[in-house]
């Protein structure tokens, strides 16, 4: 089995510093040295495609550009790369969403993946006109996916649900292939919906023991539904030729965090309704001390960014070993990112992926492992003196 790797399109802007925003945090122009233009995002997408990433995740929220529109434009500048488009079921009718997905598949040659984001923050949902509470949003998501799945199977769908109602919904054309559904969530209701509808269950980067518990939980729930689910993990990466260089870059990033900004972000995230966000916050407690929470797993990103808040930090060999550690638990897909996203794609793609290929756990999607080029020295190095966290 070959592991699958996806990269990330920073549709909220990019920088050599950590850009704020993300789950539960307000939009800001702070630190966005590289605007999210179609030209720049296409550079990142092209690099990811060449390096062997299968897809690229785009976020959703008021703090970033619209995922559907952006990926539709960037897709025209790539050939193979898929787009893991994050979308919120409460903001568009399920019949229209099924049609949009079908159109996207035809216009891109079948390169759409869907990341279903139910929405963990009521105040943000209300800004879009959605006044359901968190559990009801998940129940609506279940109804939404039931309708969409039926339409994708070419069925005429009639449903009178608790939150959604459609009558004589009939697809003019079905997508080919049917997009896979990626889904995350750490609350009990999220697990129920994921087990019933997800193709891939995504989790943020917690230590392996916690991830193993999540995998066992979702596997059990899916088995009760007569289903099997694949698993993926969302992480940042800082990988260099040596461990010292990687930790120097991590320390450079954290040295750039304004203490007042950290306090403001942490105060905002503390009000989050998301169980996953609560678990992310618990990894560092808002403190810069002891940020290495597992060998090569660093919680520093979460000090200034909502959502995925951990990074794999280390030499190419160390990062490859951590990936294999997660793979041994059952993780098949890795959704990665790094600052800046263009350079970090090369660090990982030319440093880590060849090592995984040599060990037989990864194959470039468009070439055999034998044909893969050797690891190259990339011209980007971490700055500052190495101060590996205690």
C-alpha positions in Angstrom: 0.0 0.0 0.0 1.3 3.4 -0.9 0.6 6.3 1.4 -1.2 9.3 0.0 0.0 12.9 0.6 -1.9 16.1 0.1 -0.6 19.7 0.3 -2.4 22.9 1.2 -3.4 26.0 -0.7 -3.1 29.1 1.6 -6.1 31.0 0.3 -5.8 33.4 3.2 -2.2 34.4 2.2 1.2 33.1 2.8 4.5 34.2 4.4 7.8 33.1 5.9 6.0 33.6 9.2 3.0 31.8 10.5 -0.1 33.5 9.1 -3.0 33.9 11.5 -6.6 32.9 10.8 -8.1 29.5 10.8 -10.7 27.8 12.8 -12.4 30.2 15.2 -10.1 33.1 14.6 -10.9 36.4 13.0 -9.7 37.5 9.5 -6.6 39.6 9.5 -4.0 40.9 7.0 -1.2 40.4 9.5 1.8 38.6 8.2 0.4 38.0 4.7 3.5 38.9 2.7 2.2 36.8 -0.3 -1.4 37.5 -1.3 -3.4 34.5 -2.3 -3.5 35.4 -6.0 -4.4 32.7 -8.6 -0.8 33.1 -10.0 0.8 32.4 -6.6 -1.6 29.6 -5.6 -1.0 28.0 -9.0 2.8 28.0 -8.3 2.1 26.1 -5.1 -0.3 23.7 -6.9 2.2 23.1 -9.7 5.0 22.3 -7.3 2.8 20.0 -5.3 1.7 18.2 -8.5 5.3 17.7 -9.7 6.5 16.6 -6.3 3.9 13.8 -6.0 1.2 15.2 -3.8 -2.2 13.8 -4.8 -4.3 16.7 -3.8 -4.4 20.1 -2.1 -6.7 21.2 0.7 -8.4 24.6 0.6 -9.9 26.0 3.8 -13.3 27.6 4.2 -14.4 30.6 6.3 -14.7 34.3 6.4 -10.9 34.6 6.9 -10.0 33.2 3.4 -11.0 33.2 -0.2 -13.9 31.1 -1.4 -12.7 27.5 -1.9 -14.9 26.6 -4.8 -14.1 29.6 -7.0 -10.4 29.6 -6.2 -9.8 25.9 -6.9 -11.9 26.1 -10.1 -9.5 28.8 -11.4 -6.3 27.1 -10.1 -7.3 23.8 -11.6 -6.9 25.3 -15.1 -3.2 25.7 -14.4 -2.6 22.1 -13.3 -3.1 18.7 -14.9 -3.2 15.9 -12.3 -3.6 17.6 -8.9 -6.9 17.0 -7.1 -8.6 19.7 -4.9 -9.8 18.8 -1.5 -12.4 21.6 -1.4 -13.7 22.5 2.1 -17.4 23.5 2.2 -20.1 24.0 4.7 -23.4 22.1 4.1 -25.6 24.8 5.7 -24.6 27.4 3.2 -25.9 25.9 0.0 -28.8 23.5 -0.9 -27.8 19.8 -1.2 -29.2 19.6 -4.7 -27.1 22.6 -5.9 -24.0 21.2 -4.1 -24.4 17.9 -5.9 -24.7 19.7 -9.2 -21.6 21.9 -8.5 -19.6 18.8 -7.7 -20.7 17.1 -10.9 -19.8 20.2 -12.9 -16.4 20.4 -11.2 -15.7 16.8 -12.0 -16.5 17.2 -15.7 -14.5 20.5 -16.1 -11.4 19.2 -14.3 -11.3 15.6 -15.4 -12.5 14.2 -12.1 -10.2 16.1 -9.7 -12.6 17.0 -6.9 -12.5 15.8 -3.3 -14.9 17.2 -0.7 -14.0 18.2 2.8 -17.2 18.6 4.7 -16.9 21.2 7.4 -20.0 21.3 9.6 -18.9 24.5 11.4 -17.8 24.6 15.0 -18.4 28.3 15.9 -22.0 29.5 16.2 -21.1 33.2 16.0 -19.4 32.6 12.6 -22.3 30.5 11.4 -24.8 33.3 12.4 -22.8 35.8 10.2 -23.8 33.6 7.3 -27.4 33.4 8.4 -27.2 30.0 10.1 -28.7 29.9 13.6 -28.7 26.2 14.4 -26.7 25.0 17.4 -23.7 22.7 16.9 -25.4 19.3 17.3 -28.2 20.4 15.0 -25.6 21.5 12.4 -24.2 17.9 12.5 -27.7 16.4 12.1 -28.3 18.7 9.2 -25.0 17.6 7.7 -26.2 14.0 7.9 -29.4 14.9 6.0 -27.4 16.9 3.5 -25.0 14.0 2.7 -27.9 11.6 2.5 -29.4 13.7 -0.3 -26.2 14.4 -2.1 -25.2 10.7 -2.0 -28.6 9.7 -3.4 -28.3 12.2 -6.3 -24.8 11.1 -7.1 -26.1 7.6 -7.5 -28.5 8.9 -10.1 -31.6 8.5 -7.9 -34.6 10.8 -7.6 -34.6 12.0 -3.9 -37.5 13.0 -1.8 -36.7 13.8 1.8 -38.6 15.5 4.6 -35.9 15.8 7.3 -35.6 17.6 10.6 -33.6 20.4 8.9 -33.7 19.8 5.1 -36.5 19.0 2.7 -36.3 18.3 -1.0 -39.0 17.0 -3.4 -38.4 15.2 -6.7 -34.7 16.1 -6.7 -33.3 14.5 -9.9 -29.8 14.8 -11.2 -29.4 15.8 -14.8 -25.9 14.2 -14.8 -24.0 12.3 -12.1 -20.3 13.0 -11.4 -17.7 10.7 -12.8 -16.0 9.7 -10.6 -18.1 10.3 -7.5 -16.1 12.6 -5.2 -14.8 11.1 -2.0 -16.1 12.7 1.2 -13.5 13.7 3.8 -15.0 14.5 7.2 -13.6 15.5 10.7 -14.9 16.1 14.1 -14.2 14.9 17.7 -17.6 15.2 19.4 -19.9 12.2 19.8 -22.4 13.5 17.1 -19.5 14.1 14.7 -18.4 10.5 15.1 -21.9 9.3 14.3 -22.1 11.3 11.1 -18.6 10.4 10.0 -19.2 6.7 10.5 -22.4 6.9 8.4 -21.2 9.1 5.5 -17.4 9.7 5.3 -15.0 7.9 3.0 -12.0 9.4 4.9 -12.1 10.5 8.5 -9.7 13.4 9.1 -8.1 14.3 12.5 -5.8 17.1 13.5 -2.3 16.1 14.5 -2.5 14.8 18.1 0.1 12.5 19.6 -0.1 8.9 18.3 -1.8 7.5 21.4 -4.7 9.9 21.1 -4.9 9.3 17.3 -5.0 5.6 17.9 -8.0 6.1 20.2 -9.8 8.1 17.6 -9.2 5.5 14.9 -10.6 2.7 17.1 -13.6 4.9 17.9 -14.5 5.6 14.3 -13.8 2.1 13.2 -16.2 0.8 15.8 -18.9 3.2 14.8 -18.5 2.6 11.1 -18.6 -1.2 11.7 -21.9 -0.8 13.4 -23.1 0.9 10.2 -21.7 -2.0 8.1 -19.1 0.4 6.6 -15.3 0.8 6.6 -13.6 4.2 6.6 -10.1 5.3 5.7 -8.1 7.7 7.9 -6.1 10.8 7.3 -4.3 13.3 9.5 -3.8 17.1 9.1 -0.3 18.4 10.1 2.2 21.1 9.3 5.8 20.2 8.6 9.2 21.7 9.1 11.7 19.3 7.7 15.4 20.0 6.9 18.6 18.2 6.2 19.4 18.1 9.9 17.4 18.1 13.0 19.2 21.2 14.3 18.2 23.1 11.2 14.6 22.1 11.5 14.3 23.1 15.2 16.1 26.4 14.4 13.3 27.2 11.9 10.7 26.2 14.5 12.3 28.6 17.0 12.5 31.3 14.4 8.8 31.0 13.8 7.9 31.1 17.5 10.2 34.0 18.1 8.1 36.0 15.6 4.9 35.5 17.7 3.8 38.7 19.3 2.9 37.9 23.0 -0.2 40.1 22.8 -1.3 38.4 19.6 -0.9 35.0 21.2 -3.1 36.1 24.2 -5.8 37.4 21.9 -5.8 34.3 19.7 -5.9 32.0 22.7 -8.7 33.9 24.3 -10.7 33.6 21.1 -10.0 29.9 20.7 -10.9 29.3 24.3 -14.5 30.2 23.5 -14.7 27.7 20.7 -17.5 25.1 20.6 -15.3 22.7 18.8 -14.1 19.6 20.7 -11.2 19.2 18.2 -10.1 22.8 18.9 -10.3 22.1 22.7 -8.0 19.2 22.2 -5.6 21.3 20.2 -5.5 23.9 23.0 -4.8 21.3 25.6 -1.6 20.3 23.9 0.1 23.6 24.7 -2.1 25.4 27.2 -1.2 28.7 25.7 2.4 28.4 26.9 5.6 28.5 24.9 7.1 26.0 27.3 7.4 22.2 26.4 6.0 22.6 22.9 7.4 19.3 21.7 4.5 17.1 22.9 5.8 13.8 21.3 9.1 13.2 19.6 9.2 15.6 16.6 5.6 16.7 17.1 5.5 20.5 17.9 2.5 22.4 19.1 3.8 25.9 18.4 1.6 26.6 15.4 -1.5 26.4 17.6 -0.4 29.4 19.6 -1.4 31.8 16.8 -3.6 29.8 14.5 -6.9 28.0 14.9 -7.5 24.5 13.6 -4.5 22.3 12.8 -2.0 23.5 15.4 0.8 20.9 15.3 3.8 20.3 13.1 6.2 17.5 12.4 9.7 19.0 13.0 13.0 17.3 12.4 15.4 15.9 9.8 14.0 14.3 6.8 14.8 10.9 8.3 13.0 11.8 11.6 9.9 13.2 9.8 9.7 10.0 7.7 9.9 7.9 10.8 7.0 9.9 12.5 4.9 9.4 9.3 5.5 5.7 9.4 4.5 5.7 13.1 1.2 7.3 12.3 0.8 4.9 9.3 1.3 1.9 11.6 -1.8 3.1 13.5 -3.9 3.1 10.3 -3.3 6.5 8.8 -3.3 6.3 5.0 -3.5 9.9 4.0 -1.5 12.9 5.2 -2.7 16.5 4.6 0.3 18.7 5.1 1.4 22.4 5.0 4.2 24.7 6.0 5.3 28.3 5.9 5.9 29.4 3.3 3.9 26.8 1.4 5.9 26.9 -1.8 9.3 26.4 -0.2 8.1 23.9 2.4 6.5 21.8 -0.4 10.0 21.4 -1.9 11.6 20.7 1.5 9.2 17.8 2.1 8.8 16.6 -1.4 12.5 16.5 -2.1 13.6 15.5 1.4 11.1 13.2 2.9 9.1 11.6 0.0 12.2 10.0 -1.6 13.1 8.4 1.7 9.6 7.0 2.1 9.8 5.8 -1.6 13.1 4.0 -0.9 11.4 2.2 2.0 8.5 1.1 -0.1 5.7 3.0 1.6 5.2 5.7 -1.0 5.1 5.8 -4.8 5.0 9.0 -6.9 1.5 9.0 -8.5 2.8 9.6 -12.0 6.0 7.5 -11.9 7.3 4.4 -10.4 9.5 4.4 -7.3 12.5 3.4 -9.5 12.0 6.4 -11.8 11.7 8.9 -8.8 14.6 11.4 -8.8 17.0 11.4 -5.9 16.6 13.9 -3.1 17.8 17.3 -4.0 19.4 20.0 -1.9 16.8 22.8 -1.8 18.0 26.4 -1.4 16.1 27.3 1.7 17.5 27.0 5.2 16.2 27.8 8.6 17.4 31.0 10.3 18.5 31.5 13.9 20.4 29.5 16.5 19.0 26.0 17.2 17.2 25.9 20.5 15.3 22.6 20.6 12.5 22.8 23.1 13.0 20.9 26.3 
